[in-house]
Amino acid sequence: MLPEISGCYQRLKFLGDSILDYLITLHFCYKFPGISPGLLTDLRSAFMNNNCYALSAVKSKLHKFILRSSQKLYKDIK
């Protein structure tokens, strides 16, 4: 049985971040098979940031499904 989801989304955020971290690492390992661990860490860090996520969400039109109440966020998307 799955645990109930509480009103706090911190655990879901942690899980989502962990999954994205894994998938991005896997992608870079397959795309650049001889990459050093240090360079892999640098690439992953550069790729995993909120601006990059936001740009990807807007480009793929996923932002339409995100609940938001921030006027600044709405203006940035436009």
C-alpha positions in Angstrom: 0.0 0.0 0.0 1.3 3.5 -0.9 1.6 6.1 1.9 -0.8 9.0 1.8 0.4 12.2 0.3 0.5 14.9 2.9 -0.2 18.6 2.3 3.6 19.2 2.2 5.1 18.5 -1.2 8.7 18.5 0.0 9.0 14.7 -0.2 7.5 14.7 -3.8 10.0 17.5 -4.8 12.9 15.4 -3.3 11.7 12.3 -5.2 11.3 14.3 -8.5 14.7 15.9 -8.2 16.3 12.5 -7.5 14.6 11.0 -10.6 15.7 13.9 -12.8 19.2 13.7 -11.5 19.3 10.0 -12.3 17.9 10.4 -15.8 20.1 13.3 -16.7 23.2 11.4 -15.4 22.1 8.3 -17.5 21.6 10.5 -20.6 25.1 12.1 -20.3 26.7 8.7 -19.6 25.3 7.3 -22.8 25.8 10.4 -24.9 29.5 10.9 -23.7 30.7 7.4 -22.8 34.3 8.4 -22.0 33.4 11.4 -19.8 35.2 11.9 -16.5 33.3 11.9 -13.3 34.3 15.5 -12.6 33.0 16.7 -16.0 29.9 14.7 -15.6 29.2 16.4 -12.3 29.8 19.8 -13.9 27.5 19.1 -16.8 24.8 17.8 -14.6 25.0 20.8 -12.2 24.8 23.2 -15.1 21.8 21.4 -16.6 19.9 20.9 -13.3 18.7 24.4 -12.4 15.4 26.1 -12.2 16.0 28.3 -15.3 16.8 25.2 -17.4 13.7 23.4 -16.1 11.5 26.4 -16.7 12.7 26.9 -20.2 12.2 23.1 -21.0 8.7 23.2 -19.5 7.7 26.2 -21.7 9.3 24.8 -24.8 7.4 21.6 -24.4 4.2 23.4 -23.4 4.1 21.6 -20.0 3.8 25.0 -18.2 0.1 24.9 -19.2 -0.4 22.2 -16.6 1.4 23.9 -13.7 -0.7 25.5 -11.0 0.7 29.0 -10.3 -0.4 32.0 -8.5 2.7 34.2 -9.0 2.2 37.2 -11.3 5.9 37.4 -11.9 6.0 33.8 -13.0 3.0 34.4 -15.3 4.8 37.4 -16.9 8.1 35.5 -17.3 6.2 32.7 -19.1 4.6 35.2 -21.5 
